[in-house]
Every structure is written in structure tokens, then in C-alpha cells.
Amino acid sequence: MERYGNELFTSELQQRARIIALRGPLETPITDLVYDSRKVTPGALYIALPGLHTDGHRYIPEALQRGARAILHQYPLDTYQDNILYIQAEDSRFAMSPLADAFYGCPSRSLAVIGVTGTEGKSTTVFLIYQLLTLAGKKAGFISTVQYRIGEQEEWNPEHQTTPEAPVIHKYLAAMRDYGMEYAVVESSSHGLSPRTNRLGDVAFDVGVMTNVTHEHLEFHGTWEQYRYDKANLFRALDRYSHEKILGNQTAFPDRPHRPIRVPSFGVVNADDPSASYFAAATERRVYTYSTRGSEADLSIRSLESTAQGNNYEVYSRAEDKTYKIQDNLPGSFNAGNVLASLLVVSGLLGLPLEDFIPLVSQLRPVRGRMTVIQQGQPFEVIIDYAHTPSSFEIVLPPIKKRIEPHGGRLISVFGSGGERDREKRPRQGRIAADWSDIVILTDEDPRGEDPLALLEEIAAGCPERIRDRELFLIPDRPTAIRKAFSLARPGDVVLLLGKGHENSIIYADRVMPYDEIGEARRALEELGYREQSSSS
């Protein structure tokens, strides 16, 4: 696509993007928005971003050499070329969002956009909402940590980033719009919702979902209060656009009859979370609630039976004064809450009763790397999950331990912690793992610039009573750690591999090592003589 500078940089956009000065030919045609100088193509606008390890302003000459026609920058430059359009903003990262929104034609205003935030459960809930909408016959796309769909098929997300930068978000939303989709489900991280990155600052959200809020990412937000405040920006965004959307997009299929869709706006929160009322108070929209622990809510679980294959539960609907029986194929009892949130969203968006969607729940697929069961005929269970926070450990570990303990099964947990991230959580991870696991094996997750063994010692500090080399092992090399866990496993045990899930690499200070947890687990089992049979991924 191509937009001209004088068409793009209206007075309204200059105000939204906090632009200080424009220099050079405003009639410059712009073909793309790029914030990585290595990806600049002729005609692009290069966005120079200050960063932790380097500064994008250093790469302006490289961007120009590659054919950039415009530069968005934050700091005054030493030189300016006559034939280049220069845009100086107070904060180039903040300006990137309204610029991307305008460049792609405000795509979120042509879609019903559902945002999902929370410390845990975001990716799964996004995927479940997307699937329910699709099963109900709606054209829907989604963006998550694990996968995305912006066109014909689902694709894997190769990045270790939950919410992409603003140009990617708006580019993907525009692709959904142009493909003829009506609904977009967006995983909304605290980083993405923070005005410091402003990745989601110009997305016109219609529905906000909060799964839970616990201790995470204090290295970025500073305090838990700020972390929670930034997450609640999703619910504040529901009030940003006062007009009600009426969708009638026919870009992809102009010859097909189409009924305009009036989009309601509302919130959905987990009533069991102490921050439920905080999020509900952040918006003037109606907020629906769900509960898995007996709290007063619009949807609440009355009884639940969990197995290694999925869950069976009874759910009471307060509005209908009716109880439904639900069966899912999503291992992990906590997934029942993700299902309830998804049902509230889709029922509310489409204005249809819950009973229309209950039969669809049994067709829902789990997310790859989220409670993925690997079975190759071995006499012990192998489960892979992305859990990497203390609160997610408290959700995942206890139900497994309680399920296998009556039969003499042991829980062997293998995990690490991200380097250059929140260090306060590390001993808490160790403490929780030791409380519920019989054997703890600490290994690399993404050490980044930290010393891997020193990082693992910080986790081990949380469980000092564990006997080294019998109940507690520190094995930085992750493939070796997995093989150690399998060698210790006895019939009836569960080996739980945590922290990597769907990710495709391990990040070290000097390299990025390609890595696939599911593939590695399969290879390790094959080395023991167990060949691939089936998987729930």
C-alpha cells in the first residue's frame, strides 16, 4: 500500500502522535512502516526507537541507504537530507501507534475487537474465543503468543512477544479486515497495554476480558500496582470510542449478501480474582463475571471432575437460572475458567443464549504447549505447559499432584526462569515447586545475559530443604535435564516440563538456540525405546 505524507500527517494525527516538527517534502509517498533498519525496503518510513541495548537513531544512515523515504525520530539529528521527510515526535515509540493506525486506515474500527488480558490464561482464552466464533459460523481472526490467523489459515508466532509492536498489530488487523473478517481476538499483555510502549493504544476494543492478575513483570512496571493499572487500560479503552460499531465490511467478498452487525461493548472478569472489582470499575460498560470457586457470578461452576484428558462440569447461569453440563477436551481443571470466559464473550457478542454454544465446547482444541500430553507408550505421563510464574505454578501443579498421589504417583517438575526479568519470582517458583513436587529439576528457560547456573541457584534458594542430587537437581542444559527427569520417572509418575511450551528457541547471551520442547521430549522418549503414538497437542 502507499500513503502520501500530506495525506497521512494531518493536524489530528500530529496531535495524537505528539509530533514536534515536520521537515522535508510532505508529498513523499510512503509504502511501509518499519522499526528494524534491516527490514527497510525502498519507500518505507523508518521509525527510530530508543532501546535497552541499542538506539534505533544509530541506524538511520543504514535505513536511508536501504531506500527509506521518511524518518520518524525522537532526538534532533546531526544531518538532514533535502529529499527525505523527517518527523520528530516527543516519543517515537508512542507515536508509532497512532501512525500505524492511520497508515492502515484505522482497521480496528471495522472489526469487533476482543482483548484478553491476565497473568495466566490469555493465549488459551484467545484461542477458545476464536474457535467458538468460527464454529458458530463467523469469520474471525486472532493474535496470540502462540499463533495468529489473519487470512486463510492459522500460523505459528515465531517471536517471544505476546503483543507485537503497533505496526504489526495494525497490519494484522488490516489484513483481517481486508480478508473479510468481522471479529478479531487480541492477546493483550501488560507491556502492550502500557503507554510506555503504546502497542495497543489506538486499537478500538469492544470487549475486554480479565482472567487473573498476579505477580509478574515487575522489572518493567516497577510495582504490582502499576502492573495492574496498565492491564486495566484494556477496560478503560472500552469507553474510548463512544459510538457503537456497525460492521458491514465486504472487502474480500463484495458479491455476497451481508447483514450489518451491531457490536455490543462489555467486559468479562474472573470473579474469583481479588482484582475483579478493580477492573469492573475501570469501565462504564456492563461487566459480566464467571467463577470456578463458588463466587457469586453470572456463570459459576457447581461441580467439576478433571482427568488427564479434559474436564466435566456443571455450570449455573444466574441470568437464566439454569444449570448446564459441559464437557471439554482441555487437560487442566483451570481451563474450565477459560471456557466460561469464552462462552460469556461469544454469547454476549452474538446475542445468543448459552445453550447454543454448550455443544461446541467439546470440539474446542487445546493450545499447543499448554497442558500438551505426550504419549509414546511410556509408563509415566509427560505433560508440557507454558507455566512460568508463581501463580501459574499454583494453578497447574496442585491438581496433578492430588490426582496421582492416591495411586503412589510422584510429580517431577522441570523448569527454569527467564533471565533479565523479574528476579523476585524466582525463589517463589522454587518454593511452590518444592511444595507440590517430589523431585525438582532446574534448567534453562531463557537465561539471556545472565549466568545460567547462578540464575538457577536463585530459584533453588526457595527450597533449601531439598536434598541436592536426590530431590533437587540443577542442570542448565535443557535437553539433558529432560533426559534426567525421564530416567528418574517410575510407572504412575508425571513429568511436568514447564516454561517453554510452544516457544521455538532458548535465548542465551551469545546465541539463540533453536529449540522445540515437544520435539525434544519425543526424541528423549525414543532414546528410551518409546516410539510416537499420539499427542493431545
GULUM-337946 format. One record per residue (C-alpha): z, x, y; residue in one letter. Coordinates in steps of 0.1 Angstrom, whole numbers, always signed. Last residue first. Layout:
N
+-------+-------+-------+-------+
:    pz :    px :    py : vexpa :
+-------+-------+-------+-------+
:     Z :     X :     Y :     A :
...
+-------+-------+-------+-------+
This chain:
537
+-------+-------+-------+-------+
:    pz :    px :    py : vexpa :
+-------+-------+-------+-------+
:  +212 :   -14 :  -310 :     S :
:  +226 :   -32 :  -341 :     S :
:  +213 :    -4 :  -364 :     S :
:  +197 :    -3 :  -398 :     S :
:  +191 :   +18 :  -429 :     Q :
:  +189 :   +55 :  -419 :     E :
:  +198 :   +80 :  -446 :     R :
:  +233 :   +92 :  -455 :     Y :
:  +233 :  +127 :  -471 :     G :
:  +259 :  +144 :  -449 :     L :
:  +231 :  +160 :  -429 :     E :
:  +216 :  +125 :  -426 :     E :
:  +249 :  +114 :  -409 :     L :
:  +246 :  +142 :  -384 :     A :
:  +210 :  +133 :  -377 :     R :
:  +219 :   +96 :  -371 :     R :
:  +247 :  +106 :  -347 :     A :
:  +224 :  +128 :  -328 :     E :
:  +198 :  +101 :  -325 :     G :
:  +223 :   +76 :  -312 :     I :
:  +238 :  +101 :  -288 :     E :
:  +204 :  +112 :  -274 :     D :
:  +205 :  +146 :  -255 :     Y :
:  +181 :  +167 :  -234 :     P :
:  +202 :  +195 :  -218 :     M :
:  +202 :  +197 :  -180 :     V :
:  +207 :  +233 :  -170 :     R :
:  +228 :  +258 :  -150 :     D :
:  +259 :  +238 :  -141 :     A :
:  +256 :  +215 :  -171 :     Y :
:  +243 :  +179 :  -173 :     I :
:  +241 :  +163 :  -207 :     I :
:  +209 :  +142 :  -212 :     S :
:  +193 :  +110 :  -223 :     N :
:  +220 :   +84 :  -215 :     E :
:  +222 :   +52 :  -235 :     H :
:  +259 :   +56 :  -246 :     G :
:  +272 :   +89 :  -232 :     K :
:  +309 :   +82 :  -227 :     G :
:  +323 :   +73 :  -261 :     L :
:  +316 :   +80 :  -297 :     L :
:  +340 :   +59 :  -319 :     L :
:  +344 :   +70 :  -355 :     V :
:  +360 :   +41 :  -374 :     V :
:  +378 :   +46 :  -407 :     D :
:  +375 :   +24 :  -438 :     G :
:  +364 :   +53 :  -461 :     P :
:  +375 :   +86 :  -446 :     R :
:  +364 :  +104 :  -415 :     A :
:  +373 :  +140 :  -409 :     L :
:  +338 :  +155 :  -416 :     S :
:  +323 :  +127 :  -394 :     F :
:  +345 :  +137 :  -365 :     A :
:  +337 :  +174 :  -369 :     K :
:  +300 :  +165 :  -369 :     R :
:  +303 :  +146 :  -337 :     I :
:  +322 :  +175 :  -321 :     A :
:  +294 :  +200 :  -331 :     T :
:  +268 :  +177 :  -315 :     P :
:  +290 :  +176 :  -283 :     R :
:  +296 :  +213 :  -278 :     D :
:  +329 :  +213 :  -259 :     P :
:  +351 :  +211 :  -290 :     I :
:  +388 :  +205 :  -281 :     L :
:  +405 :  +189 :  -311 :     F :
:  +436 :  +168 :  -312 :     L :
:  +453 :  +153 :  -343 :     E :
:  +451 :  +183 :  -366 :     R :
:  +436 :  +212 :  -346 :     D :
:  +462 :  +207 :  -319 :     R :
:  +491 :  +184 :  -327 :     I :
:  +492 :  +155 :  -302 :     R :
:  +525 :  +154 :  -282 :     E :
:  +508 :  +167 :  -251 :     P :
:  +485 :  +136 :  -247 :     C :
:  +476 :  +133 :  -211 :     G :
:  +473 :  +171 :  -206 :     A :
:  +444 :  +169 :  -231 :     A :
:  +422 :  +153 :  -204 :     I :
:  +429 :  +183 :  -181 :     E :
:  +423 :  +206 :  -210 :     E :
:  +389 :  +191 :  -215 :     L :
:  +379 :  +201 :  -179 :     L :
:  +391 :  +236 :  -185 :     A :
:  +369 :  +238 :  -216 :     L :
:  +338 :  +226 :  -198 :     P :
:  +342 :  +249 :  -167 :     D :
:  +330 :  +227 :  -138 :     E :
:  +296 :  +226 :  -122 :     G :
:  +282 :  +197 :  -142 :     R :
:  +305 :  +190 :  -171 :     P :
:  +285 :  +159 :  -181 :     D :
:  +302 :  +144 :  -213 :     E :
:  +313 :  +175 :  -231 :     D :
:  +339 :  +171 :  -259 :     T :
:  +374 :  +160 :  -267 :     L :
:  +382 :  +149 :  -303 :     I :
:  +412 :  +126 :  -306 :     V :
:  +425 :  +116 :  -341 :     I :
:  +447 :   +86 :  -349 :     D :
:  +435 :   +67 :  -319 :     S :
:  +453 :   +39 :  -299 :     W :
:  +480 :   +57 :  -279 :     D :
:  +461 :   +90 :  -280 :     A :
:  +430 :   +75 :  -264 :     A :
:  +451 :   +59 :  -237 :     I :
:  +469 :   +91 :  -228 :     R :
:  +438 :  +112 :  -228 :     G :
:  +419 :   +89 :  -206 :     Q :
:  +449 :   +88 :  -183 :     R :
:  +449 :  +126 :  -182 :     P :
:  +412 :  +125 :  -170 :     R :
:  +414 :   +96 :  -145 :     K :
:  +429 :  +116 :  -117 :     E :
:  +399 :  +140 :  -118 :     R :
:  +374 :  +115 :  -103 :     D :
:  +340 :  +133 :  -105 :     R :
:  +327 :  +168 :  -102 :     E :
:  +325 :  +169 :  -140 :     G :
:  +323 :  +137 :  -160 :     G :
:  +349 :  +131 :  -187 :     S :
:  +349 :  +137 :  -225 :     G :
:  +348 :  +116 :  -257 :     F :
:  +352 :  +114 :  -294 :     V :
:  +377 :   +89 :  -308 :     S :
:  +387 :   +87 :  -345 :     I :
:  +404 :   +54 :  -354 :     L :
:  +420 :   +52 :  -388 :     R :
:  +416 :   +25 :  -414 :     G :
:  +446 :   +15 :  -436 :     G :
:  +435 :   -21 :  -441 :     H :
:  +459 :   -36 :  -416 :     P :
:  +448 :    -8 :  -391 :     E :
:  +411 :   -17 :  -390 :     I :
:  +411 :   -47 :  -367 :     R :
:  +440 :   -37 :  -346 :     K :
:  +424 :    -3 :  -339 :     K :
:  +391 :   -18 :  -330 :     I :
:  +407 :   -44 :  -307 :     P :
:  +428 :   -16 :  -290 :     P :
:  +400 :    +9 :  -283 :     L :
:  +374 :   -10 :  -262 :     V :
:  +393 :   -27 :  -234 :     I :
:  +419 :    -1 :  -228 :     E :
:  +392 :   +26 :  -230 :     F :
:  +372 :    +6 :  -204 :     S :
:  +403 :    +7 :  -181 :     S :
:  +407 :   +45 :  -185 :     P :
:  +370 :   +51 :  -177 :     T :
:  +342 :   +64 :  -198 :     H :
:  +331 :   +35 :  -220 :     A :
:  +293 :   +40 :  -228 :     Y :
:  +297 :   +30 :  -265 :     D :
:  +286 :   +43 :  -298 :     I :
:  +302 :   +29 :  -330 :     I :
:  +302 :   +47 :  -364 :     V :
:  +320 :   +29 :  -392 :     E :
:  +331 :   +46 :  -424 :     F :
:  +317 :   +46 :  -460 :     P :
:  +283 :   +59 :  -449 :     Q :
:  +253 :   +38 :  -458 :     G :
:  +232 :   +46 :  -428 :     Q :
:  +250 :   +22 :  -403 :     Q :
:  +251 :   +30 :  -366 :     I :
:  +268 :    +2 :  -346 :     V :
:  +260 :    +1 :  -309 :     T :
:  +290 :   -10 :  -289 :     M :
:  +270 :    -5 :  -257 :     R :
:  +245 :   +23 :  -262 :     G :
:  +215 :    +0 :  -262 :     R :
:  +225 :   -33 :  -246 :     V :
:  +232 :   -62 :  -270 :     P :
:  +206 :   -88 :  -277 :     R :
:  +212 :  -125 :  -270 :     L :
:  +198 :  -150 :  -295 :     Q :
:  +232 :  -164 :  -305 :     S :
:  +238 :  -172 :  -268 :     V :
:  +207 :  -195 :  -266 :     L :
:  +224 :  -224 :  -284 :     P :
:  +250 :  -225 :  -256 :     I :
:  +224 :  -227 :  -228 :     F :
:  +216 :  -264 :  -226 :     D :
:  +252 :  -272 :  -233 :     E :
:  +262 :  -255 :  -201 :     L :
:  +246 :  -282 :  -180 :     P :
:  +216 :  -275 :  -157 :     L :
:  +214 :  -267 :  -120 :     G :
:  +191 :  -237 :  -126 :     L :
:  +212 :  -212 :  -106 :     L :
:  +246 :  -227 :  -116 :     G :
:  +238 :  -228 :  -153 :     S :
:  +224 :  -193 :  -151 :     V :
:  +253 :  -178 :  -133 :     V :
:  +281 :  -197 :  -152 :     L :
:  +265 :  -188 :  -185 :     L :
:  +263 :  -151 :  -176 :     S :
:  +299 :  -149 :  -166 :     A :
:  +309 :  -166 :  -199 :     L :
:  +288 :  -141 :  -219 :     V :
:  +303 :  -111 :  -201 :     N :
:  +337 :  -125 :  -209 :     G :
:  +328 :  -128 :  -246 :     A :
:  +317 :   -92 :  -245 :     N :
:  +353 :   -81 :  -244 :     F :
:  +356 :   -90 :  -281 :     S :
:  +333 :   -61 :  -290 :     G :
:  +301 :   -64 :  -310 :     P :
:  +276 :   -87 :  -294 :     L :
:  +259 :  -111 :  -319 :     N :
:  +273 :  -142 :  -303 :     D :
:  +287 :  -175 :  -315 :     Q :
:  +299 :  -202 :  -291 :     I :
:  +318 :  -235 :  -298 :     K :
:  +321 :  -257 :  -267 :     Y :
:  +350 :  -276 :  -254 :     T :
:  +347 :  -304 :  -228 :     K :
:  +364 :  -315 :  -196 :     D :
:  +330 :  -312 :  -179 :     E :
:  +343 :  -294 :  -148 :     A :
:  +370 :  -276 :  -167 :     R :
:  +347 :  -262 :  -194 :     S :
:  +367 :  -250 :  -224 :     Y :
:  +353 :  -223 :  -246 :     V :
:  +358 :  -219 :  -283 :     E :
:  +350 :  -185 :  -298 :     Y :
:  +330 :  -166 :  -325 :     N :
:  +323 :  -130 :  -318 :     N :
:  +300 :  -102 :  -330 :     G :
:  +290 :   -79 :  -359 :     Q :
:  +322 :   -58 :  -362 :     A :
:  +342 :   -90 :  -361 :     T :
:  +359 :  -109 :  -333 :     S :
:  +376 :  -143 :  -336 :     E :
:  +384 :  -161 :  -303 :     L :
:  +404 :  -191 :  -293 :     S :
:  +408 :  -211 :  -261 :     R :
:  +383 :  -191 :  -239 :     I :
:  +381 :  -203 :  -203 :     S :
:  +353 :  -216 :  -181 :     L :
:  +361 :  -231 :  -147 :     D :
:  +393 :  -211 :  -147 :     A :
:  +431 :  -212 :  -150 :     E :
:  +440 :  -180 :  -169 :     S :
:  +441 :  -181 :  -207 :     G :
:  +430 :  -146 :  -215 :     R :
:  +392 :  -148 :  -217 :     T :
:  +388 :  -163 :  -182 :     S :
:  +360 :  -175 :  -160 :     Y :
:  +357 :  -184 :  -124 :     T :
:  +332 :  -201 :  -100 :     Y :
:  +331 :  -192 :   -63 :     V :
:  +315 :  -216 :   -37 :     R :
:  +302 :  -197 :    -7 :     R :
:  +323 :  -186 :   +23 :     E :
:  +325 :  -151 :   +10 :     T :
:  +351 :  -123 :    +8 :     A :
:  +379 :  -147 :    -1 :     A :
:  +366 :  -151 :   -37 :     A :
:  +365 :  -113 :   -40 :     F :
:  +402 :  -110 :   -30 :     Y :
:  +411 :  -140 :   -52 :     S :
:  +397 :  -123 :   -83 :     A :
:  +413 :   -89 :   -75 :     S :
:  +441 :   -93 :  -101 :     P :
:  +414 :   -97 :  -128 :     D :
:  +419 :  -125 :  -153 :     D :
:  +400 :  -150 :  -131 :     A :
:  +368 :  -129 :  -136 :     N :
:  +346 :  -138 :  -107 :     V :
:  +313 :  -158 :  -101 :     V :
:  +299 :  -163 :   -66 :     G :
:  +275 :  -188 :   -51 :     F :
:  +241 :  -194 :   -34 :     S :
:  +218 :  -221 :   -45 :     P :
:  +180 :  -215 :   -47 :     V :
:  +156 :  -243 :   -41 :     R :
:  +126 :  -237 :   -63 :     I :
:   +91 :  -248 :   -53 :     P :
:   +71 :  -263 :   -82 :     R :
:   +41 :  -243 :   -92 :     H :
:    +7 :  -252 :  -107 :     P :
:   -11 :  -221 :  -119 :     R :
:   -42 :  -207 :  -101 :     D :
:   -23 :  -183 :   -79 :     P :
:    -8 :  -164 :  -109 :     F :
:    +4 :  -130 :   -97 :     A :
:   +11 :  -137 :   -60 :     T :
:   +23 :  -173 :   -66 :     Q :
:   +57 :  -172 :   -50 :     N :
:   +71 :  -206 :   -42 :     G :
:  +108 :  -199 :   -38 :     L :
:  +129 :  -219 :   -14 :     I :
:  +157 :  -198 :    -1 :     K :
:  +186 :  -214 :   +18 :     E :
:  +191 :  -201 :   +53 :     H :
:  +224 :  -184 :   +63 :     S :
:  +214 :  -149 :   +52 :     Y :
:  +244 :  -127 :   +55 :     R :
:  +268 :  -150 :   +38 :     D :
:  +261 :  -138 :    +2 :     L :
:  +263 :  -103 :   +15 :     A :
:  +301 :  -106 :   +19 :     R :
:  +302 :  -112 :   -19 :     F :
:  +283 :   -79 :   -26 :     L :
:  +304 :   -61 :    +0 :     N :
:  +334 :   -68 :   -23 :     A :
:  +325 :   -36 :   -42 :     K :
:  +330 :   -16 :   -10 :     D :
:  +364 :   -32 :    -4 :     Y :
:  +375 :   -24 :   -40 :     R :
:  +366 :   +12 :   -37 :     Y :
:  +382 :   +14 :    -2 :     Q :
:  +415 :    +0 :   -17 :     E :
:  +413 :   +24 :   -46 :     W :
:  +412 :   +53 :   -22 :     T :
:  +388 :   +81 :   -14 :     G :
:  +356 :   +62 :   -20 :     H :
:  +335 :   +91 :   -34 :     F :
:  +360 :  +112 :   -55 :     E :
:  +379 :   +79 :   -60 :     L :
:  +350 :   +68 :   -83 :     H :
:  +371 :   +47 :  -107 :     E :
:  +404 :   +29 :  -112 :     H :
:  +400 :    -9 :  -119 :     T :
:  +379 :   -38 :  -106 :     V :
:  +366 :   -65 :  -130 :     N :
:  +335 :   -85 :  -138 :     T :
:  +325 :   -95 :  -103 :     M :
:  +293 :  -115 :  -100 :     V :
:  +274 :  -123 :   -67 :     G :
:  +246 :  -148 :   -64 :     V :
:  +220 :  -152 :   -36 :     D :
:  +216 :  -116 :   -25 :     F :
:  +192 :  -107 :    +3 :     A :
:  +190 :   -70 :    -2 :     V :
:  +192 :   -50 :   +30 :     D :
:  +224 :   -31 :   +25 :     G :
:  +218 :   -24 :   -12 :     L :
:  +212 :   +13 :   -10 :     R :
:  +234 :   +16 :   +21 :     N :
:  +246 :   +51 :   +10 :     T :
:  +276 :   +53 :   +33 :     R :
:  +275 :   +15 :   +38 :     P :
:  +289 :   +13 :    +3 :     S :
:  +273 :   -13 :   -20 :     L :
:  +252 :   +12 :   -39 :     G :
:  +281 :   +35 :   -44 :     H :
:  +303 :    +6 :   -56 :     S :
:  +275 :    -2 :   -81 :     S :
:  +253 :   -33 :   -80 :     S :
:  +234 :   -40 :  -112 :     E :
:  +205 :   -61 :  -100 :     V :
:  +192 :   -93 :  -116 :     V :
:  +159 :  -105 :  -101 :     A :
:  +146 :  -141 :  -104 :     Y :
:  +113 :  -157 :   -94 :     E :
:   +88 :  -133 :  -110 :     M :
:   +51 :  -135 :  -100 :     G :
:   +41 :   -99 :  -107 :     Y :
:   +40 :   -94 :   -69 :     D :
:   +76 :  -104 :   -65 :     R :
:   +88 :   -82 :   -94 :     M :
:   +68 :   -53 :   -80 :     A :
:   +84 :   -59 :   -46 :     A :
:  +118 :   -59 :   -61 :     L :
:  +110 :   -26 :   -78 :     Y :
:   +98 :   -10 :   -45 :     K :
:  +128 :   -25 :   -27 :     H :
:  +153 :    -8 :   -51 :     I :
:  +133 :   +24 :   -53 :     V :
:  +132 :   +28 :   -15 :     P :
:  +170 :   +19 :   -14 :     A :
:  +182 :   +46 :   -37 :     E :
:  +188 :   +36 :   -73 :     P :
:  +219 :   +17 :   -84 :     T :
:  +234 :   +29 :  -117 :     T :
:  +223 :   +65 :  -115 :     Q :
:  +221 :   +89 :  -144 :     H :
:  +183 :   +85 :  -143 :     E :
:  +158 :   +79 :  -171 :     P :
:  +160 :   +41 :  -170 :     N :
:  +143 :   +27 :  -201 :     W :
:  +116 :    +1 :  -197 :     E :
:  +114 :   -36 :  -204 :     E :
:   +79 :   -51 :  -203 :     Q :
:   +51 :   -67 :  -183 :     E :
:   +65 :   -61 :  -148 :     G :
:   +97 :   -51 :  -130 :     I :
:  +120 :   -47 :  -160 :     R :
:  +148 :   -23 :  -160 :     Y :
:  +169 :    -4 :  -185 :     Q :
:  +202 :   +14 :  -190 :     V :
:  +219 :   +17 :  -156 :     T :
:  +204 :   -17 :  -146 :     S :
:  +175 :   -33 :  -127 :     I :
:  +163 :   -68 :  -137 :     F :
:  +133 :   -90 :  -139 :     G :
:  +129 :  -128 :  -144 :     A :
:  +102 :  -153 :  -151 :     K :
:  +120 :  -184 :  -163 :     K :
:  +115 :  -201 :  -197 :     G :
:  +152 :  -207 :  -205 :     A :
:  +150 :  -177 :  -229 :     L :
:  +140 :  -156 :  -199 :     T :
:  +169 :  -168 :  -178 :     L :
:  +193 :  -162 :  -206 :     L :
:  +178 :  -127 :  -212 :     Q :
:  +182 :  -117 :  -176 :     Y :
:  +217 :  -130 :  -174 :     I :
:  +226 :  -111 :  -206 :     L :
:  +211 :   -78 :  -193 :     F :
:  +229 :   -80 :  -160 :     V :
:  +262 :   -88 :  -179 :     T :
:  +257 :   -59 :  -202 :     T :
:  +249 :   -34 :  -174 :     S :
:  +279 :   -46 :  -153 :     K :
:  +305 :   -48 :  -180 :     G :
:  +330 :   -23 :  -166 :     E :
:  +341 :   -12 :  -131 :     T :
:  +326 :   -43 :  -116 :     G :
:  +294 :   -55 :   -98 :     T :
:  +266 :   -78 :  -107 :     V :
:  +240 :   -89 :   -80 :     G :
:  +218 :  -119 :   -86 :     I :
:  +186 :  -122 :   -65 :     V :
:  +165 :  -154 :   -63 :     A :
:  +133 :  -138 :   -51 :     L :
:  +110 :  -140 :   -20 :     S :
:  +137 :  -128 :    +4 :     R :
:  +143 :   -99 :   -19 :     S :
:  +108 :   -86 :   -12 :     P :
:  +113 :   -79 :   +25 :     C :
:   +76 :   -68 :   +30 :     G :
:   +77 :   -35 :   +11 :     Y :
:   +78 :   -14 :   +43 :     F :
:  +104 :   -37 :   +59 :     A :
:  +129 :   -34 :   +31 :     D :
:  +122 :    +3 :   +28 :     A :
:  +129 :    +8 :   +65 :     L :
:  +160 :   -14 :   +64 :     P :
:  +174 :    +8 :   +35 :     S :
:  +163 :   +43 :   +46 :     M :
:  +181 :   +39 :   +79 :     A :
:  +215 :   +44 :   +63 :     F :
:  +203 :   +76 :   +46 :     R :
:  +188 :   +88 :   +79 :     S :
:  +220 :   +84 :   +99 :     D :
:  +217 :   +81 :  +136 :     E :
:  +179 :   +80 :  +133 :     A :
:  +151 :  +102 :  +144 :     Q :
:  +115 :   +90 :  +136 :     I :
:   +88 :  +116 :  +138 :     Y :
:   +51 :  +107 :  +136 :     L :
:   +29 :  +137 :  +129 :     I :
:    -3 :  +147 :  +148 :     N :
:   +14 :  +167 :  +175 :     D :
:   +36 :  +187 :  +152 :     Q :
:   +73 :  +190 :  +161 :     Y :
:   +94 :  +222 :  +159 :     T :
:  +131 :  +230 :  +159 :     D :
:  +141 :  +196 :  +147 :     L :
:  +169 :  +174 :  +161 :     P :
:  +191 :  +161 :  +132 :     Y :
:  +188 :  +127 :  +114 :     Q :
:  +152 :  +128 :  +102 :     H :
:  +125 :  +103 :   +92 :     L :
:   +92 :  +122 :   +90 :     I :
:   +56 :  +109 :   +91 :     A :
:   +22 :  +119 :   +79 :     R :
:   +34 :  +138 :   +48 :     A :
:    +5 :  +158 :   +33 :     G :
:   +20 :  +183 :    +8 :     R :
:   +23 :  +209 :   +36 :     Q :
:   +42 :  +184 :   +57 :     L :
:   +67 :  +178 :   +28 :     A :
:   +71 :  +215 :   +23 :     E :
:   +78 :  +220 :   +61 :     P :
:  +103 :  +191 :   +59 :     I :
:  +122 :  +208 :   +31 :     Y :
:  +151 :  +222 :   +50 :     R :
:  +158 :  +187 :   +65 :     H :
:  +165 :  +175 :   +30 :     G :
:  +198 :  +193 :   +30 :     D :
:  +213 :  +209 :    -1 :     T :
:  +244 :  +207 :   -24 :     H :
:  +263 :  +177 :   -10 :     L :
:  +233 :  +161 :    +8 :     G :
:  +217 :  +154 :   +42 :     P :
:  +186 :  +133 :   +37 :     L :
:  +152 :  +140 :   +51 :     A :
:  +129 :  +109 :   +46 :     I :
:   +92 :  +118 :   +41 :     Y :
:   +67 :   +92 :   +51 :     L :
:   +37 :   +95 :   +29 :     A :
:    +1 :   +98 :   +38 :     G :
:    -8 :  +125 :   +13 :     P :
:   +17 :  +126 :   -16 :     T :
:   +53 :  +137 :   -14 :     V :
:   +71 :  +139 :   -47 :     K :
:   +84 :  +175 :   -44 :     R :
:   +98 :  +166 :    -9 :     S :
:  +122 :  +141 :   -25 :     D :
:  +131 :  +113 :    -1 :     Y :
:   +97 :   +95 :    -3 :     V :
:   +83 :   +63 :   +13 :     L :
:   +46 :   +56 :    +7 :     D :
:   +13 :   +50 :   +24 :     T :
:   +20 :   +53 :   +61 :     I :
:    -9 :   +48 :   +86 :     P :
:    -1 :   +65 :  +120 :     T :
:    -6 :   +41 :  +149 :     E :
:   +28 :   +53 :  +163 :     L :
:   +13 :   +87 :  +171 :     P :
:   +41 :  +112 :  +179 :     G :
:   +78 :  +109 :  +187 :     R :
:  +102 :   +79 :  +181 :     L :
:  +139 :   +82 :  +191 :     A :
:  +174 :   +70 :  +182 :     I :
:  +167 :   +47 :  +153 :     I :
:  +197 :   +26 :  +142 :     R :
:  +178 :   +12 :  +112 :     A :
:  +186 :   -24 :  +122 :     R :
:  +178 :   -18 :  +159 :     Q :
:  +146 :    +1 :  +152 :     Q :
:  +136 :   -26 :  +128 :     L :
:  +140 :   -53 :  +154 :     E :
:  +122 :   -33 :  +180 :     S :
:   +93 :   -30 :  +156 :     T :
:   +87 :    +2 :  +137 :     F :
:   +65 :   -11 :  +109 :     L :
:   +34 :   -25 :  +128 :     E :
:   +34 :    +5 :  +152 :     N :
:   +38 :   +29 :  +123 :     G :
:   +10 :   +14 :  +103 :     Y :
:   +16 :    +1 :   +67 :     R :
:    -4 :   +10 :   +36 :     E :
:    +0 :    +0 :    +0 :     M :
+-------+-------+-------+-------+
